Amino acid sequence: MYHNQCIICNERIADPLTIDNLFSELDVVCQNCIDKMLMTTECRRCPKCKKKLEEGEANCLDCMFIEKHFGFVNNVDYVCDYHEMTANLIHQYKSNGDILLAQAFAACINAKFNRRYFRQFDYIIPLPISEERLKVRGFNHVTEIMKYVKVPYHEIIETEFREKQMNLSKTERMRQENPFRLNYPIKDNSRILLVDDIYTTGLTISHARSVFLSHKHCEIKVLAFARA
């Protein structure tokens, strides 16, 4: 039997020591915390972006807005709802620099999506952060998670510094120039997975997706850790 401590609740994690896990890395998140993070609300959702639909909202207004301004609708998979526990952990991770929590988020992704899910894509692309924000935070919060998910990913999009989007209205965000650019040629007819931490209105991911508009035959999907 080996014992480890959960990085979220600090409870001991006890697992039997077997030949299968003898050379494996120790679990750092307990199953109870993973289950709490993965809790989702049963409700009507948009079949494309997975937004919780309001009462009387027959068609997703966010998807209609994105389609009007960008010409496409985002097809989104998500890991967790943006509930209180998830929101607090993301804040602790990004704002307080608790980099160990990348392993907790990765554990949730691995619990919900298997290897076959990721193998269907030619490019798995974490959304980048600007050099200015990287200097302040010290790490890219999305790529740090993907390191522990342990699937190949491609850092082929760059971004310029942007004010935090939560401080701007939707109209102000739409008026901004697209900060993203593709810095590496990709194959035609590629299957692409864009990965971000939080999907809210879809504006950020839609700007990132726009850099692939010249590759009309590419299939693009979005994976968000949390769906607000």
C-alpha positions as CSV (number, residue, x, y, z in Angstrom):
1,M,0.0,0.0,0.0
2,Y,1.3,3.5,-0.8
3,H,0.1,6.7,0.6
4,N,0.0,10.2,-1.0
5,Q,-1.7,13.4,-0.2
6,C,-4.4,15.1,-2.3
7,I,-3.2,18.6,-3.4
8,I,-6.8,19.9,-3.1
9,C,-8.2,18.5,0.1
10,N,-5.0,17.3,1.8
11,E,-6.6,13.9,2.5
12,R,-4.4,10.8,2.2
13,I,-4.7,8.8,-1.0
14,A,-4.1,5.1,-0.3
15,D,-3.8,2.7,-3.2
16,P,-2.6,-0.9,-3.2
17,L,0.9,-1.3,-4.6
18,T,0.8,-3.7,-7.6
19,I,3.1,-4.6,-10.5
20,D,0.9,-2.4,-12.7
21,N,1.5,0.8,-10.7
22,L,5.0,0.0,-9.3
23,F,6.7,2.4,-11.7
24,S,3.7,4.8,-12.2
25,E,3.5,8.3,-10.9
26,L,1.6,8.7,-7.6
27,D,-1.9,10.1,-7.8
28,V,-2.0,13.7,-6.5
29,V,-5.8,14.2,-6.5
30,C,-8.2,12.0,-4.7
31,Q,-11.2,10.5,-6.4
32,N,-13.6,12.4,-4.2
33,C,-12.2,15.8,-5.4
34,I,-12.2,14.6,-9.1
35,D,-15.8,13.7,-8.7
36,K,-16.7,17.0,-7.2
37,M,-14.9,18.9,-10.0
38,L,-16.6,16.8,-12.7
39,M,-20.1,17.5,-11.3
40,T,-22.3,19.1,-14.0
41,T,-25.7,20.5,-13.9
42,E,-28.5,18.6,-15.7
43,C,-30.2,21.2,-17.8
44,R,-31.0,22.1,-21.4
45,R,-27.8,22.9,-23.3
46,C,-26.9,24.2,-26.7
47,P,-25.9,21.1,-28.7
48,K,-23.0,22.9,-30.2
49,C,-21.4,25.2,-27.6
50,K,-22.9,23.4,-24.5
51,K,-24.1,26.7,-23.0
52,K,-26.9,26.3,-20.4
53,L,-30.0,27.6,-22.2
54,E,-32.2,30.1,-20.4
55,E,-35.9,29.4,-20.0
56,G,-37.5,30.4,-23.3
57,E,-34.2,30.5,-25.2
58,A,-35.1,28.2,-28.1
59,N,-31.9,28.9,-30.0
60,C,-28.5,29.7,-28.5
61,L,-28.0,33.4,-28.6
62,D,-24.3,33.1,-28.2
63,C,-23.9,30.8,-31.2
64,M,-26.1,33.2,-33.2
65,F,-23.8,36.1,-32.3
66,I,-20.7,34.1,-33.1
67,E,-22.1,33.0,-36.5
68,K,-23.2,36.5,-37.4
69,H,-19.7,38.0,-36.7
70,F,-17.4,35.1,-37.5
71,G,-19.3,33.0,-40.0
72,F,-19.1,29.8,-38.0
73,V,-20.3,28.1,-34.8
74,N,-18.0,26.5,-32.3
75,N,-18.4,22.9,-31.5
76,V,-17.4,22.6,-27.8
77,D,-16.5,19.7,-25.5
78,Y,-16.0,20.6,-21.9
79,V,-14.7,18.9,-18.7
80,C,-16.5,20.7,-15.9
81,D,-19.1,23.3,-15.2
82,Y,-17.8,26.6,-13.9
83,H,-19.1,26.0,-10.5
84,E,-17.8,27.4,-7.2
85,M,-15.1,24.8,-6.6
86,T,-13.8,24.9,-10.2
87,A,-13.8,28.8,-10.2
88,N,-11.9,28.9,-6.9
89,L,-9.3,26.4,-8.1
90,I,-8.8,28.2,-11.5
91,H,-8.3,31.5,-9.6
92,Q,-5.8,29.8,-7.2
93,Y,-4.0,28.3,-10.2
94,K,-3.8,31.4,-12.5
95,S,-3.8,34.3,-10.2
96,N,-2.0,32.9,-7.2
97,G,0.4,30.8,-9.3
98,D,-0.4,27.5,-7.6
99,I,1.2,25.5,-10.5
100,L,0.7,22.1,-8.8
101,L,-3.0,22.4,-9.6
102,A,-2.3,21.8,-13.3
103,Q,-2.1,18.1,-12.3
104,A,-5.6,18.3,-10.8
105,F,-7.1,19.7,-13.9
106,A,-5.2,17.2,-16.0
107,A,-6.5,14.4,-13.8
108,C,-10.1,15.5,-14.6
109,I,-9.4,15.7,-18.3
110,N,-8.0,12.2,-18.3
111,A,-10.9,10.9,-16.3
112,K,-13.4,12.3,-18.8
113,F,-11.6,11.9,-22.1
114,N,-9.6,8.8,-23.1
115,R,-6.6,8.5,-25.5
116,R,-8.9,7.7,-28.4
117,Y,-10.5,11.1,-28.1
118,F,-7.2,12.9,-28.6
119,R,-5.9,10.6,-31.3
120,Q,-8.6,11.7,-33.7
121,F,-6.9,15.1,-34.1
122,D,-3.9,16.0,-36.2
123,Y,-3.2,19.2,-34.2
124,I,-3.9,19.7,-30.5
125,I,-3.4,23.5,-30.0
126,P,-3.4,25.1,-26.5
127,L,-4.4,28.7,-26.6
128,P,-1.3,30.9,-26.1
129,I,-0.7,33.7,-23.7
130,S,1.4,36.8,-24.5
131,E,5.0,37.2,-23.6
132,E,4.1,40.0,-21.2
133,R,1.6,37.8,-19.3
134,L,4.0,34.8,-19.4
135,K,6.7,37.0,-17.6
136,V,4.2,37.9,-14.9
137,R,2.6,34.5,-14.4
138,G,5.7,32.4,-15.1
139,F,3.9,29.7,-17.0
140,N,1.2,29.1,-19.7
141,H,-1.7,27.8,-17.7
142,V,-3.1,25.7,-20.6
143,T,0.1,24.1,-21.8
144,E,1.1,23.3,-18.2
145,I,-2.1,21.2,-17.9
146,M,-1.5,19.5,-21.3
147,K,1.9,18.4,-20.1
148,Y,0.2,16.2,-17.5
149,V,-2.6,15.1,-19.9
150,K,0.4,13.6,-21.7
151,V,-0.8,13.9,-25.3
152,P,1.3,15.6,-28.1
153,Y,0.3,19.2,-28.5
154,H,1.4,22.0,-31.0
155,E,2.2,25.5,-29.9
156,I,1.7,27.0,-33.4
157,I,-0.5,30.1,-32.5
158,E,0.9,33.3,-31.0
159,T,-0.9,36.2,-29.3
160,E,-0.2,39.8,-28.6
161,F,-0.9,41.3,-25.2
162,R,-4.6,41.9,-24.5
163,E,-6.4,43.5,-21.6
164,K,-8.2,40.8,-19.5
165,Q,-11.4,40.1,-21.4
166,M,-13.5,39.9,-18.2
167,N,-12.9,43.7,-17.9
168,L,-14.5,44.4,-21.3
169,S,-18.0,44.3,-22.6
170,K,-18.9,42.1,-25.5
171,T,-19.0,45.1,-27.8
172,E,-15.6,46.3,-26.7
173,R,-14.1,42.8,-27.2
174,M,-15.6,42.6,-30.7
175,R,-13.9,45.9,-31.6
176,Q,-10.5,44.6,-30.8
177,E,-8.2,43.5,-33.5
178,N,-7.6,39.7,-33.6
179,P,-4.5,39.3,-31.4
180,F,-3.8,35.7,-32.6
181,R,-1.7,34.6,-35.5
182,L,-0.6,31.3,-36.9
183,N,3.2,30.9,-36.9
184,Y,3.5,27.5,-38.5
185,P,2.0,26.1,-41.7
186,I,-0.5,23.3,-41.2
187,K,-1.7,20.6,-43.5
188,D,-5.0,20.9,-45.5
189,N,-8.0,18.9,-44.3
190,S,-6.6,18.7,-40.8
191,R,-8.6,17.9,-37.7
192,I,-7.8,20.5,-35.1
193,L,-8.5,20.7,-31.4
194,L,-8.2,24.1,-29.7
195,V,-7.8,23.9,-26.0
196,D,-8.6,26.6,-23.5
197,D,-9.3,26.8,-19.7
198,I,-12.7,28.6,-19.7
199,Y,-15.3,28.9,-22.4
200,T,-17.8,31.8,-21.7
201,T,-19.2,33.7,-24.7
202,G,-16.8,32.1,-27.2
203,L,-15.3,35.3,-28.4
204,T,-11.7,34.5,-27.5
205,I,-11.7,31.0,-29.0
206,S,-13.5,32.4,-32.1
207,H,-10.7,34.9,-32.7
208,A,-8.2,32.1,-32.3
209,R,-10.1,29.9,-34.7
210,S,-10.3,32.7,-37.3
211,V,-6.6,32.3,-38.1
212,F,-7.5,29.0,-39.8
213,L,-10.2,30.6,-42.1
214,S,-7.9,30.2,-45.1
215,H,-7.9,26.4,-44.4
216,K,-11.5,26.0,-45.4
217,H,-11.5,22.2,-45.2
218,C,-10.1,21.9,-41.7
219,E,-12.4,20.5,-39.0
220,I,-12.1,22.4,-35.8
221,K,-13.3,21.5,-32.3
222,V,-12.9,23.2,-29.0
223,L,-12.0,21.6,-25.6
224,A,-12.6,23.8,-22.6
225,F,-11.8,22.8,-19.1
226,A,-14.7,24.8,-17.6
227,R,-17.9,25.8,-19.3
228,A,-19.3,29.0,-17.8
